[in-house]
Amino acid sequence: MVKLEIARPDFEGIIDRAMDDVVGTAAGFEVKRLNTATEINFGEVEITGAMLLPGLNNAMLTISLSHKAAEVLIAYMTGIFPDQLEEEDLYDGAAEIVNQVAGRIKSELAETDYHFVLTPPFTIIGRGHRVIHKSRIESICLDYFAGETLLKVELSFIK
Amino acid sequence: MIKRVMIVDDSPMIHTMLRKTLESHDYEVCADAQNGKEAVELYEKHKPDLVFMDITMPVMDGLAASRSIKASDSNARIIMLSAMGDEEILQEAESIGIDIFLKKPFNDYKIVSAISKLV
């Protein structure tokens, strides 16, 4: 009997393309993934856009950034000057970014065992917050530099 | 001729981005709706030339709202804007009579190009 191994999708490449497409198109930034060896001052995480992704392998997508990074990114996306943005604009912006990135990832995973459905995005706020998963998970954690902003993306599958 | 546009999305940021693009190209945003139910009511009231409709929204989703609008006005022009692009969704949108399906993210060029295809 031949045991077929299901190839693990190239999650890193899929997330790269999604980030490039979403942040690049909406904000006009060149998006670059930072390698793990890069030392860079990320700044305190204050806003995280999040989405639960139910599927054969339940998952969660989060995109975290500092308050300053959110101001810059949302300003470029909306055309509103940073000092004119309300807090609600930043929270909604973070949710919308994760919504669109999830949509792109979904398209690429549609024909795989990691396919999922989209759910309403939400935003976690608080200076220095972290998202801690209790269950055993496989996490893909990637850092991106876009314009003047740094974004932490985490795609976590619950085993 | 397309002049008056209604935007339907539960994200204020999408309203802001679309409005900015549309107004900079001399389109008038005549109504804003946050969900499908509002969209159906406002469509009846304002009779826009074009509707930009999101899919995933509370109360009533964009596909149901589009179906309802098309049932009352078969000439209604609707551009669906969504982060989703499953084959199933596309087929359902087509069966409803959605004119154009645009995947988010969008930029000025995509929006203006889409509208020009309907003229």
Interface residues (C-beta under 8 A of the other chain):
Chain A: D21 V22 T25 A26 G28 I74 M77 T78 G79 I80 E88 D89 D92 G93 A95 E96 N99 Q100 A102 G103 R104 K106 S107 A110 L118 P120
Chain B: S11 P12 M13 I14 T16 M17 K20 T56 P58 S82 A83 M84 G85 D86 K103 K104 P105 F106 N107
